[in-house]
């Protein structure tokens, strides 16, 4: 599931670091932190997508 490319504006299904990828799927080195349930922000250029590279690990509080 982490390999799926997401479009800007899609709702994040997981919190974490999302890397911006180019039109052909190559990484750009730029990342955005997105919270679960929030839309992915606009990308700097048309045709770019997001790839989840580091999901947030949540600890359950007691």
KEKE-3310 file (N, C-alpha, C; in steps of 0.2 Angstrom, whole numbers, plus 5000, padded with zeros to 4 digits):
npx = (5004:5010:5017:5008:5004:4999:4987:4988:4977:4970:4963:4973:4977:4985:4995:5010:5027:5027:5034:5037:5034:5040:5033:5035:5037:5049:5058:5059:5066:5060:5049:5033:5024:5010:4994:4984:4968:4968:4969:4981:4993:4995:5006:5023:5024:5014:5008:5015:5015:5012:5021:5020:5033:5037:5028:5019:5022:5012:5010:5000:4991:4988)
npy = (4994:5006:5009:5015:5029:5044:5057:5075:5083:5072:5062:5058:5042:5037:5044:5053:5055:5060:5058:5069:5064:5063:5065:5053:5045:5045:5050:5066:5071:5080:5081:5080:5083:5074:5073:5060:5059:5072:5082:5079:5091:5104:5101:5107:5107:5103:5086:5080:5068:5060:5049:5038:5037:5036:5031:5037:5032:5027:5028:5020:5028:5026)
npz = (5000:5003:4992:4983:4973:4976:4973:4973:4985:4988:5002:5015:5021:5030:5043:5041:5033:5017:5001:4987:4971:4954:4937:4931:4942:4949:4963:4971:4982:4990:5004:5013:5028:5033:5040:5045:5037:5033:5018:5005:5001:4988:4974:4969:4955:4940:4937:4947:4961:4976:4988:5001:5012:5025:5038:5052:5068:5080:5098:5109:5121:5139)
capx = (5000:5015:5020:5003:5005:4993:4986:4987:4970:4967:4964:4978:4974:4990:4999:5017:5031:5025:5038:5034:5037:5040:5028:5037:5037:5055:5058:5062:5069:5055:5044:5028:5021:5003:4990:4978:4961:4969:4971:4988:4994:4997:5013:5026:5023:5009:5010:5018:5011:5015:5022:5021:5039:5038:5022:5020:5021:5008:5009:4993:4991:4984)
capy = (5000:5012:5010:5018:5036:5048:5064:5081:5084:5065:5062:5054:5036:5037:5050:5052:5058:5059:5061:5071:5061:5066:5062:5046:5041:5046:5054:5073:5072:5084:5078:5084:5079:5075:5070:5055:5062:5078:5082:5080:5098:5105:5100:5112:5106:5099:5080:5076:5064:5058:5042:5037:5035:5035:5031:5039:5026:5030:5024:5020:5030:5023)
capz = (5000:5003:4985:4979:4972:4978:4969:4978:4986:4991:5009:5018:5024:5036:5045:5040:5028:5010:4996:4981:4965:4947:4933:4930:4948:4952:4969:4970:4988:4994:5008:5016:5033:5032:5046:5043:5037:5029:5011:5003:4998:4981:4973:4966:4948:4938:4936:4952:4965:4983:4990:5008:5013:5033:5041:5059:5073:5086:5104:5112:5128:5144)
cpx = (5004:5017:5015:5005:4999:4993:4986:4979:4967:4968:4969:4975:4979:4993:5006:5021:5029:5030:5035:5038:5036:5034:5029:5038:5044:5055:5062:5066:5065:5050:5039:5025:5014:5000:4985:4972:4962:4970:4978:4988:4996:5004:5016:5024:5017:5012:5013:5013:5015:5015:5023:5028:5041:5032:5024:5018:5018:5008:5003:4994:4986:4979)
cpy = (5006:5014:5014:5026:5039:5055:5069:5082:5078:5066:5056:5048:5035:5043:5048:5056:5056:5062:5063:5067:5064:5063:5055:5042:5041:5051:5061:5075:5077:5080:5083:5080:5080:5070:5066:5059:5069:5077:5083:5087:5098:5103:5106:5113:5102:5092:5076:5073:5063:5051:5042:5034:5033:5036:5033:5033:5029:5025:5025:5023:5027:5027)
cpz = (5000:4997:4981:4979:4973:4975:4975:4979:4989:4998:5011:5022:5030:5037:5043:5035:5021:5005:4990:4975:4959:4943:4931:4936:4952:4958:4968:4976:4992:4998:5011:5022:5033:5037:5043:5043:5033:5022:5009:4999:4991:4980:4969:4958:4946:4936:4942:4957:4972:4984:4997:5009:5021:5036:5049:5063:5079:5092:5107:5120:5133:5148)
residu = (UNK:UNK:UNK:UNK:UNK:UNK:UNK:UNK:UNK:UNK:UNK:UNK:UNK:UNK:UNK:UNK:UNK:UNK:UNK:UNK:UNK:UNK:UNK:UNK:UNK:UNK:UNK:UNK:UNK:UNK:UNK:UNK:UNK:UNK:UNK:UNK:UNK:UNK:UNK:UNK:UNK:UNK:UNK:UNK:UNK:UNK:UNK:UNK:UNK:UNK:UNK:UNK:UNK:UNK:UNK:UNK:UNK:UNK:UNK:UNK:UNK:UNK)
# end
